[in-house]
Amino acid sequence: MPNRLLVPTLLAAALLGPPAAVARADFQSCLSGLRAQAAARGISGATFDRAFAGVEPDLKVLELMDNQPEFKTPIWDYIGFLVDEERVADGRAAMRQYANALAAAESRFGVDRHVIAGVWGVESNFGKDIGGRPLVQSLATIACYGRRRQDYFKGELFATLKIVEDGDIAAESLRGSWAGAFGHTQFMPSTFQRLAVDGDGDGRRDVVASVPDALASTANFLRKAGWTPGLPWGFEVRLPEGYSGPSGRKNRRPLSAWAAAGLTRIDGRPLSGDYQAGLLLPAGRDGPAFLVTKNFDALYSYNAAESYGLAIALLSDRLRGAPGIRTPWPTDDPPLDRAQRRELQRLLIARGYDVGEPDGKVGQKTRDAIKDVERQIGMAPTGRPGAKVLQALRGR
């Protein structure tokens, strides 16, 4: 395993050109060690060699490790991007197209089909954004040069090679996120090994090419994570004026206790039900509030972020036909949905900024352009795509 002090040298090599030969030699040394470890786990040398033919390190993944949006993006921007009218419409169309597969997964595992579709929508925009980074390359890069969690990603690399060894999915089809998540619902390779199932009856588990396999595997994951059939994930509530009582997802109390504390459903109806829930305040006491059950924990377990679990839950409600969040977020600069983000990017392009394709995805070029606009209108340069910047670009 190469010394971690080599990472700055490797980054320089990637930027400067000729010294990259040093990086390649060091990477090959690391791969030699990984090949021996893979063999001890039942992965043949032939499989290893085919998977790594022509593979070089992708040092970009080391930067991406420190930029996970569910932990850095304001909650209102995160939800605004993932649960907008466009995604709801696309999700309803996808649910109609794969109605039989969703019904089969719901019947087999007892997980609400709208929740399964919610995971699908948040993870890959219903199969449109599966990711294009080769898993073997990304995971090997982190295993060799990662600044943290190297052993974890090494295990995911071996799990990836086992998928290829077993013949479930070909190596060239295993493309996904920088972290190794792949397929319609972005399974990690080790999760695939444990929980993927055959949903279309062809004898293989292919969450990349088979939507039924992906949906059934997702339902299996949620059921194993503790999903209880018939129990809601939760719902939005109204807090009494000046509420200062307990909160927290894990601080569960009977609904009767929350009712006694003055909480009601957001539409004013009293609380009722024979189960316990915790009070989730994703933006503090001045923002939307939710009572969440242990089924929310199952959603949380998919990515270990409350904002992520909430996005799935809210999208599933919208796909079911329920209204969105009623309580305004505590900000004077509301979030933009994807259509508005694309408009913002087009307006930036019209003013001479290079932001790439106006696709609604805010990358570094778009953030830098936004910062310039923010400076011009007297705002702190954050690079955040908010309503104030959009209004300024519209000339209002």
The 8 nearest C-alpha neighbors of each residue, nearest first, counted from 0:
[[1, 29, 143, 2, 32, 28, 144, 33],
 [2, 0, 3, 29, 143, 25, 144, 5],
 [1, 3, 4, 5, 0, 144, 6, 143],
 [2, 4, 5, 6, 144, 1, 146, 145],
 [5, 3, 2, 6, 7, 8, 1, 144],
 [4, 6, 3, 8, 7, 2, 9, 1],
 [5, 7, 9, 8, 4, 3, 10, 144],
 [8, 6, 10, 9, 5, 11, 4, 12],
 [9, 7, 11, 5, 6, 10, 12, 4],
 [8, 10, 12, 6, 11, 7, 22, 5],
 [11, 9, 7, 13, 12, 8, 6, 14],
 [12, 10, 8, 14, 9, 13, 15, 7],
 [11, 13, 19, 9, 18, 15, 10, 14],
 [12, 14, 10, 11, 19, 15, 16, 9],
 [15, 13, 11, 12, 16, 10, 19, 9],
 [16, 14, 12, 13, 11, 17, 18, 19],
 [15, 17, 19, 18, 12, 14, 13, 11],
 [16, 18, 19, 20, 15, 12, 21, 13],
 [19, 17, 12, 20, 21, 16, 15, 22],
 [20, 18, 12, 22, 21, 17, 16, 13],
 [19, 21, 23, 18, 22, 24, 17, 12],
 [20, 22, 19, 24, 23, 18, 25, 12],
 [21, 23, 19, 25, 20, 24, 9, 26],
 [24, 22, 26, 20, 25, 21, 27, 19],
 [25, 23, 27, 21, 26, 22, 20, 28],
 [24, 26, 28, 22, 27, 23, 21, 29],
 [27, 25, 23, 29, 28, 24, 22, 30],
 [28, 26, 30, 24, 29, 25, 23, 31],
 [27, 29, 25, 31, 26, 30, 24, 32],
 [28, 30, 26, 0, 27, 32, 31, 143],
 [31, 29, 33, 27, 32, 28, 34, 26],
 [30, 32, 34, 28, 29, 33, 27, 35],
 [31, 33, 30, 29, 35, 34, 36, 28],
 [32, 34, 30, 36, 35, 31, 37, 29],
 [35, 33, 37, 31, 32, 36, 30, 38],
 [34, 36, 38, 32, 33, 37, 39, 31],
 [35, 37, 33, 39, 38, 34, 32, 40],
 [38, 36, 34, 40, 39, 42, 35, 33],
 [37, 39, 42, 35, 41, 40, 36, 43],
 [38, 40, 36, 37, 41, 35, 42, 34],
 [41, 39, 37, 38, 42, 36, 157, 161],
 [40, 42, 38, 39, 43, 37, 161, 164],
 [43, 41, 38, 37, 40, 161, 164, 44],
 [42, 44, 46, 45, 38, 41, 47, 164],
 [43, 45, 47, 46, 48, 42, 38, 34],
 [46, 44, 48, 43, 47, 49, 42, 50],
 [47, 45, 49, 43, 44, 48, 50, 164],
 [48, 46, 44, 50, 45, 49, 51, 43],
 [47, 49, 45, 51, 50, 46, 52, 44],
 [50, 48, 46, 52, 51, 47, 45, 44],
 [49, 51, 47, 48, 52, 46, 170, 135],
 [52, 50, 54, 48, 49, 53, 47, 135],
 [51, 53, 49, 54, 50, 48, 47, 55],
 [52, 54, 51, 55, 50, 49, 48, 136],
 [55, 53, 51, 52, 136, 56, 50, 135],
 [54, 56, 57, 53, 23, 136, 26, 140],
 [57, 55, 140, 58, 136, 54, 26, 139],
 [58, 56, 59, 140, 60, 137, 55, 136],
 [57, 59, 60, 61, 56, 10, 140, 13],
 [60, 58, 61, 62, 57, 63, 177, 10],
 [59, 61, 63, 58, 62, 177, 64, 57],
 [60, 62, 59, 64, 63, 58, 145, 141],
 [63, 61, 60, 64, 59, 65, 66, 58],
 [62, 64, 60, 66, 65, 61, 59, 177],
 [63, 65, 61, 62, 66, 60, 67, 178],
 [66, 64, 63, 62, 67, 61, 60, 68],
 [65, 67, 63, 64, 68, 62, 71, 70],
 [66, 68, 69, 70, 65, 71, 64, 63],
 [69, 67, 71, 72, 70, 66, 77, 73],
 [68, 70, 67, 71, 72, 306, 307, 304],
 [69, 71, 68, 67, 72, 304, 306, 66],
 [72, 70, 68, 69, 67, 73, 66, 74],
 [71, 73, 68, 69, 77, 74, 70, 76],
 [74, 72, 76, 75, 77, 71, 69, 70],
 [73, 75, 77, 76, 78, 72, 306, 282],
 [74, 76, 78, 77, 73, 79, 334, 328],
 [77, 75, 79, 334, 73, 74, 78, 80],
 [76, 78, 74, 75, 80, 79, 72, 73],
 [77, 79, 81, 75, 80, 76, 82, 310],
 [80, 78, 76, 336, 77, 82, 81, 75],
 [79, 81, 336, 78, 77, 337, 82, 76],
 [82, 80, 78, 79, 83, 121, 77, 310],
 [83, 81, 314, 78, 79, 80, 86, 310],
 [84, 82, 85, 86, 336, 79, 81, 80],
 [85, 83, 87, 86, 88, 82, 336, 89],
 [84, 86, 88, 87, 83, 89, 337, 338],
 [87, 85, 89, 88, 83, 84, 90, 82],
 [86, 88, 90, 84, 85, 89, 318, 91],
 [89, 87, 85, 91, 90, 86, 84, 92],
 [90, 88, 86, 92, 87, 91, 85, 93],
 [91, 89, 93, 87, 92, 88, 86, 94],
 [90, 92, 94, 88, 93, 89, 318, 87],
 [91, 93, 89, 95, 90, 94, 96, 88],
 [94, 92, 90, 96, 95, 91, 97, 89],
 [93, 95, 91, 97, 98, 92, 96, 90],
 [94, 96, 98, 92, 93, 97, 91, 99],
 [95, 97, 93, 94, 98, 92, 99, 91],
 [98, 96, 94, 100, 99, 95, 93, 101],
 [97, 99, 95, 101, 94, 100, 96, 102],
 [100, 98, 102, 101, 97, 103, 96, 95],
 [99, 101, 103, 211, 97, 102, 98, 104],
 [102, 100, 104, 98, 103, 99, 112, 105],
 [101, 103, 99, 105, 100, 104, 98, 106],
 [102, 104, 100, 106, 101, 105, 107, 99],
 [105, 103, 215, 101, 107, 106, 102, 108],
 [106, 104, 110, 109, 102, 103, 112, 108],
 [107, 105, 103, 104, 109, 108, 102, 110],
 [106, 108, 104, 105, 103, 109, 215, 110],
 [109, 107, 105, 110, 106, 104, 218, 219],
 [110, 108, 105, 228, 106, 107, 111, 222],
 [111, 109, 105, 108, 218, 228, 112, 222],
 [110, 112, 114, 113, 105, 115, 109, 228],
 [111, 113, 115, 114, 105, 101, 116, 110],
 [114, 112, 315, 116, 115, 111, 117, 318],
 [113, 115, 117, 315, 116, 111, 112, 118],
 [114, 116, 112, 117, 118, 113, 218, 119],
 [117, 115, 119, 113, 114, 118, 120, 112],
 [118, 116, 114, 315, 311, 120, 115, 119],
 [119, 117, 121, 115, 116, 120, 311, 122],
 [118, 120, 116, 184, 125, 122, 117, 121],
 [121, 119, 124, 125, 117, 118, 122, 123],
 [120, 122, 118, 119, 124, 123, 117, 81],
 [121, 123, 119, 184, 120, 118, 185, 124],
 [122, 124, 128, 126, 129, 125, 120, 183],
 [125, 123, 120, 127, 126, 121, 128, 122],
 [126, 124, 120, 123, 119, 127, 90, 183],
 [125, 127, 123, 183, 124, 128, 129, 119],
 [128, 126, 124, 125, 123, 129, 183, 130],
 [129, 127, 123, 130, 126, 124, 125, 122],
 [128, 130, 123, 175, 126, 182, 183, 127],
 [131, 129, 175, 176, 128, 132, 174, 181],
 [130, 132, 174, 175, 133, 129, 176, 128],
 [131, 133, 174, 175, 176, 134, 130, 177],
 [134, 132, 174, 136, 135, 173, 137, 131],
 [135, 133, 179, 137, 174, 136, 173, 138],
 [134, 136, 138, 133, 137, 139, 156, 50],
 [137, 135, 139, 134, 133, 138, 140, 56],
 [138, 136, 134, 140, 139, 135, 177, 57],
 [137, 139, 141, 140, 135, 156, 136, 134],
 [138, 140, 142, 136, 141, 137, 135, 143],
 [141, 139, 56, 137, 143, 138, 142, 144],
 [140, 142, 145, 144, 138, 143, 139, 149],
 [141, 143, 149, 139, 153, 140, 152, 145],
 [142, 144, 140, 141, 139, 29, 145, 0],
 [145, 143, 141, 140, 142, 3, 6, 146],
 [146, 144, 141, 147, 149, 142, 143, 61],
 [145, 147, 144, 3, 148, 149, 61, 141],
 [146, 148, 145, 149, 150, 141, 144, 151],
 [149, 147, 151, 150, 152, 145, 146, 142],
 [150, 148, 142, 152, 151, 147, 145, 153],
 [149, 151, 153, 148, 152, 154, 142, 147],
 [152, 150, 154, 148, 153, 149, 155, 142],
 [151, 153, 155, 154, 149, 150, 142, 138],
 [152, 154, 142, 150, 156, 155, 151, 149],
 [153, 155, 157, 151, 152, 156, 158, 150],
 [156, 154, 152, 158, 153, 157, 188, 189],
 [157, 155, 153, 159, 154, 158, 138, 152],
 [156, 158, 160, 154, 159, 155, 161, 37],
 [159, 157, 155, 161, 188, 189, 156, 160],
 [160, 158, 156, 162, 157, 188, 161, 155],
 [159, 161, 157, 163, 162, 158, 164, 156],
 [160, 162, 164, 158, 163, 159, 165, 157],
 [163, 161, 159, 165, 160, 164, 167, 168],
 [162, 164, 160, 166, 161, 165, 169, 168],
 [163, 165, 161, 162, 166, 160, 46, 42],
 [166, 164, 162, 163, 167, 161, 168, 160],
 [165, 167, 163, 164, 168, 162, 169, 203],
 [166, 168, 203, 204, 165, 162, 205, 163],
 [169, 167, 166, 163, 205, 162, 170, 172],
 [168, 170, 172, 171, 163, 166, 173, 167],
 [169, 171, 173, 172, 163, 50, 168, 160],
 [172, 170, 169, 173, 174, 133, 50, 168],
 [171, 173, 170, 169, 174, 168, 207, 133],
 [174, 172, 170, 171, 134, 133, 181, 175],
 [175, 173, 133, 131, 132, 134, 172, 181],
 [174, 176, 130, 181, 131, 132, 180, 129],
 [175, 177, 130, 180, 178, 179, 132, 181],
 [176, 178, 60, 179, 137, 132, 175, 63],
 [179, 177, 176, 180, 138, 137, 64, 60],
 [178, 180, 134, 176, 177, 175, 187, 181],
 [181, 179, 187, 185, 186, 176, 175, 178],
 [182, 180, 185, 175, 186, 174, 179, 129],
 [181, 183, 207, 185, 206, 184, 129, 186],
 [184, 182, 126, 185, 123, 207, 129, 213],
 [183, 185, 119, 122, 182, 186, 123, 213],
 [186, 184, 181, 180, 182, 183, 122, 187],
 [187, 185, 180, 181, 191, 184, 190, 188],
 [186, 188, 180, 190, 189, 179, 191, 185],
 [189, 187, 191, 159, 158, 190, 155, 186],
 [190, 188, 192, 191, 158, 187, 155, 193],
 [191, 189, 193, 187, 192, 188, 194, 186],
 [192, 190, 195, 188, 189, 194, 193, 186],
 [191, 193, 189, 190, 194, 195, 188, 158],
 [194, 192, 190, 191, 195, 189, 188, 220],
 [193, 195, 191, 190, 192, 220, 216, 196],
 [194, 196, 216, 191, 204, 192, 193, 197],
 [197, 195, 216, 204, 198, 212, 194, 215],
 [196, 198, 204, 212, 203, 199, 200, 202],
 [197, 199, 212, 211, 215, 200, 196, 213],
 [198, 200, 211, 201, 197, 212, 209, 202],
 [201, 199, 202, 198, 197, 203, 212, 204],
 [200, 202, 203, 199, 197, 198, 204, 205],
 [203, 201, 200, 197, 204, 199, 198, 167],
 [204, 202, 201, 167, 197, 205, 200, 196],
 [205, 203, 197, 196, 167, 212, 195, 206],
 [204, 206, 207, 209, 208, 212, 167, 203],
 [205, 207, 213, 182, 212, 209, 208, 183],
 [208, 206, 182, 205, 209, 183, 181, 213],
 [207, 209, 205, 206, 210, 182, 212, 183],
 [210, 208, 212, 211, 206, 205, 207, 213],
 [209, 211, 213, 212, 214, 206, 208, 183],
 [212, 210, 198, 100, 214, 213, 209, 199],
 [213, 211, 198, 197, 209, 215, 206, 210],
 [214, 212, 206, 210, 216, 211, 215, 183],
 [215, 213, 217, 211, 216, 212, 210, 218],
 [214, 216, 104, 218, 212, 217, 198, 213],
 [215, 217, 195, 219, 196, 213, 214, 218],
 [218, 216, 220, 214, 219, 215, 213, 221],
 [217, 219, 215, 221, 220, 216, 110, 108],
 [218, 220, 216, 222, 217, 221, 108, 223],
 [221, 219, 217, 223, 218, 222, 194, 224],
 [222, 220, 224, 218, 223, 219, 226, 297],
 [221, 223, 226, 219, 224, 225, 220, 218],
 [222, 224, 220, 225, 221, 219, 226, 194],
 [225, 223, 221, 297, 222, 226, 220, 300],
 [226, 224, 222, 223, 297, 227, 221, 294],
 [225, 227, 222, 294, 221, 297, 224, 228],
 [226, 228, 230, 225, 229, 294, 222, 109],
 [229, 227, 109, 230, 110, 226, 111, 231],
 [228, 230, 227, 231, 111, 109, 110, 226],
 [229, 231, 228, 227, 232, 294, 292, 226],
 [232, 230, 233, 229, 294, 292, 234, 291],
 [231, 233, 294, 295, 292, 291, 230, 312],
 [232, 234, 291, 231, 290, 292, 289, 295],
 [235, 233, 289, 290, 236, 291, 232, 264],
 [234, 236, 289, 265, 288, 264, 290, 237],
 [237, 235, 264, 265, 289, 288, 263, 234],
 [236, 238, 265, 263, 262, 264, 239, 288],
 [237, 239, 262, 242, 240, 236, 261, 263],
 [238, 240, 261, 242, 262, 241, 237, 260],
 [241, 239, 242, 238, 261, 243, 237, 262],
 [240, 242, 239, 243, 238, 284, 244, 285],
 [241, 243, 239, 240, 244, 238, 284, 260],
 [244, 242, 241, 245, 284, 246, 240, 239],
 [243, 245, 242, 246, 260, 241, 257, 278],
 [246, 244, 243, 247, 250, 278, 277, 242],
 [247, 245, 278, 279, 250, 277, 244, 248],
 [246, 248, 250, 278, 279, 249, 277, 245],
 [247, 249, 277, 279, 250, 278, 291, 246],
 [248, 250, 251, 247, 277, 276, 278, 246],
 [251, 249, 277, 247, 248, 246, 252, 278],
 [252, 250, 277, 276, 249, 275, 253, 248],
 [251, 253, 275, 276, 256, 254, 277, 250],
 [254, 252, 275, 255, 256, 274, 276, 257],
 [253, 255, 257, 256, 275, 258, 270, 271],
 [254, 256, 258, 253, 257, 259, 271, 270],
 [257, 255, 259, 253, 254, 258, 252, 260],
 [256, 258, 260, 254, 259, 255, 262, 261],
 [259, 257, 255, 262, 261, 260, 256, 270],
 [258, 260, 256, 261, 257, 255, 262, 254],
 [261, 259, 257, 258, 262, 256, 244, 239],
 [262, 260, 258, 259, 239, 263, 257, 238],
 [263, 261, 238, 258, 257, 237, 260, 239],
 [264, 262, 269, 237, 236, 267, 270, 268],
 [263, 265, 236, 267, 268, 266, 237, 269],
 [264, 266, 236, 237, 267, 235, 263, 325],
 [265, 267, 264, 268, 263, 236, 237, 325],
 [268, 266, 264, 265, 263, 269, 237, 236],
 [267, 269, 264, 266, 263, 270, 265, 271],
 [270, 268, 263, 264, 267, 271, 258, 262],
 [271, 269, 263, 258, 254, 264, 268, 272],
 [272, 270, 254, 269, 255, 273, 258, 274],
 [271, 273, 274, 254, 270, 255, 253, 275],
 [272, 274, 271, 275, 254, 253, 255, 270],
 [275, 273, 272, 253, 254, 276, 292, 252],
 [274, 276, 253, 252, 251, 254, 292, 273],
 [275, 277, 292, 251, 291, 252, 290, 253],
 [278, 276, 251, 248, 250, 291, 290, 249],
 [277, 279, 290, 246, 247, 248, 289, 291],
 [278, 280, 289, 248, 247, 288, 281, 290],
 [279, 281, 288, 283, 282, 284, 278, 287],
 [282, 280, 283, 279, 74, 306, 287, 288],
 [283, 281, 286, 280, 284, 74, 287, 285],
 [284, 282, 280, 285, 286, 281, 287, 288],
 [283, 285, 286, 280, 282, 288, 287, 242],
 [286, 284, 283, 329, 287, 282, 328, 288],
 [285, 287, 328, 282, 329, 284, 283, 327],
 [288, 286, 326, 328, 280, 327, 289, 282],
 [289, 287, 280, 236, 235, 279, 286, 237],
 [290, 288, 235, 279, 236, 234, 278, 291],
 [289, 291, 278, 233, 277, 276, 234, 279],
 [292, 290, 233, 276, 277, 232, 295, 289],
 [293, 291, 276, 294, 232, 295, 233, 275],
 [292, 294, 296, 295, 297, 291, 232, 276],
 [295, 293, 232, 226, 297, 296, 292, 227],
 [294, 296, 232, 298, 293, 297, 292, 291],
 [297, 295, 299, 293, 294, 298, 300, 292],
 [296, 298, 224, 294, 300, 295, 299, 225],
 [299, 297, 308, 295, 296, 300, 301, 294],
 [300, 298, 308, 296, 303, 297, 301, 304],
 [299, 301, 303, 297, 298, 302, 296, 224],
 [300, 302, 299, 298, 303, 297, 308, 221],
 [301, 303, 300, 304, 299, 307, 308, 298],
 [304, 302, 300, 299, 301, 305, 307, 308],
 [305, 303, 307, 306, 302, 299, 308, 69],
 [304, 306, 308, 307, 299, 309, 303, 281],
 [307, 305, 309, 304, 308, 310, 69, 74],
 [306, 308, 310, 304, 305, 309, 69, 311],
 [309, 307, 299, 298, 305, 311, 310, 306],
 [308, 310, 312, 306, 307, 311, 313, 305],
 [309, 311, 307, 313, 308, 312, 78, 314],
 [312, 310, 117, 314, 308, 309, 313, 118],
 [311, 313, 309, 315, 310, 314, 308, 316],
 [312, 314, 316, 310, 315, 311, 309, 317],
 [313, 315, 317, 311, 316, 117, 312, 82],
 [314, 316, 117, 113, 114, 318, 312, 313],
 [317, 315, 319, 313, 321, 314, 318, 312],
 [316, 318, 321, 320, 314, 319, 315, 322],
 [319, 317, 315, 320, 316, 87, 91, 314],
 [318, 320, 316, 317, 321, 315, 113, 314],
 [321, 319, 317, 318, 316, 322, 315, 323],
 [320, 322, 317, 316, 319, 323, 318, 315],
 [323, 321, 317, 320, 324, 316, 325, 313],
 [322, 324, 325, 317, 321, 313, 316, 314],
 [323, 325, 326, 322, 235, 287, 327, 313],
 [324, 326, 323, 327, 265, 287, 322, 235],
 [325, 327, 287, 324, 328, 286, 288, 265],
 [328, 326, 329, 286, 325, 287, 324, 330],
 [327, 329, 286, 330, 75, 287, 326, 282],
 [330, 328, 286, 285, 327, 331, 282, 283],
 [331, 329, 332, 328, 333, 327, 75, 334],
 [330, 332, 333, 329, 328, 387, 386, 334],
 [331, 333, 330, 386, 385, 387, 334, 388],
 [334, 332, 386, 385, 331, 330, 335, 328],
 [335, 333, 76, 385, 79, 75, 386, 332],
 [336, 334, 339, 385, 340, 79, 386, 337],
 [335, 337, 80, 79, 339, 338, 83, 340],
 [336, 338, 340, 359, 339, 80, 341, 335],
 [339, 337, 341, 340, 336, 342, 359, 85],
 [338, 340, 342, 336, 341, 337, 335, 343],
 [341, 339, 359, 337, 343, 342, 338, 335],
 [340, 342, 359, 344, 357, 338, 343, 339],
 [343, 341, 339, 345, 340, 344, 346, 338],
 [342, 344, 340, 346, 341, 345, 389, 339],
 [343, 345, 347, 341, 357, 346, 342, 348],
 [346, 344, 348, 342, 347, 343, 357, 349],
 [347, 345, 349, 343, 348, 344, 342, 392],
 [346, 348, 344, 350, 345, 349, 352, 343],
 [347, 349, 352, 345, 351, 350, 346, 353],
 [350, 348, 346, 347, 351, 345, 352, 344],
 [351, 349, 347, 348, 352, 346, 345, 392],
 [350, 352, 348, 349, 353, 347, 346, 354],
 [351, 353, 348, 347, 350, 354, 368, 349],
 [354, 352, 355, 348, 351, 364, 347, 365],
 [355, 353, 364, 365, 352, 356, 348, 344],
 [354, 356, 353, 357, 364, 365, 348, 358],
 [355, 357, 358, 354, 344, 359, 345, 353],
 [358, 356, 341, 344, 359, 345, 355, 354],
 [357, 359, 360, 356, 341, 340, 344, 337],
 [360, 358, 341, 340, 337, 357, 361, 338],
 [361, 359, 358, 362, 340, 357, 337, 341],
 [360, 362, 365, 359, 366, 363, 384, 340],
 [363, 361, 365, 364, 360, 366, 354, 367],
 [362, 364, 366, 365, 367, 361, 354, 368],
 [365, 363, 354, 367, 366, 362, 368, 353],
 [364, 366, 354, 368, 363, 367, 362, 361],
 [367, 365, 382, 363, 369, 368, 364, 370],
 [366, 368, 370, 364, 369, 365, 363, 382],
 [369, 367, 365, 371, 370, 366, 364, 352],
 [370, 368, 382, 366, 372, 371, 367, 373],
 [371, 369, 380, 382, 373, 367, 368, 372],
 [370, 372, 368, 374, 369, 373, 375, 367],
 [373, 371, 375, 369, 374, 370, 376, 368],
 [374, 372, 378, 370, 376, 375, 380, 371],
 [373, 375, 377, 371, 372, 376, 378, 380],
 [374, 376, 372, 373, 377, 371, 378, 370],
 [377, 375, 373, 374, 378, 372, 391, 388],
 [376, 378, 374, 375, 373, 379, 372, 380],
 [379, 377, 373, 374, 376, 380, 375, 381],
 [378, 380, 381, 373, 374, 377, 370, 382],
 [381, 379, 370, 373, 382, 374, 378, 371],
 [380, 382, 383, 370, 379, 373, 366, 369],
 [381, 383, 366, 370, 369, 380, 367, 384],
 [382, 384, 381, 385, 366, 369, 370, 380],
 [385, 383, 382, 335, 388, 340, 369, 386],
 [386, 384, 334, 387, 388, 332, 383, 335],
 [385, 387, 389, 333, 332, 388, 390, 334],
 [388, 386, 390, 389, 385, 332, 391, 333],
 [387, 389, 391, 390, 386, 385, 392, 373],
 [388, 390, 386, 392, 391, 387, 343, 393],
 [389, 391, 393, 387, 392, 395, 388, 386],
 [392, 390, 388, 394, 393, 389, 395, 387],
 [393, 391, 389, 394, 390, 388, 346, 343],
 [392, 394, 390, 391, 395, 389, 346, 343],
 [393, 395, 391, 392, 390, 389, 388, 346],
 [394, 390, 391, 393, 392, 389, 387, 388]]
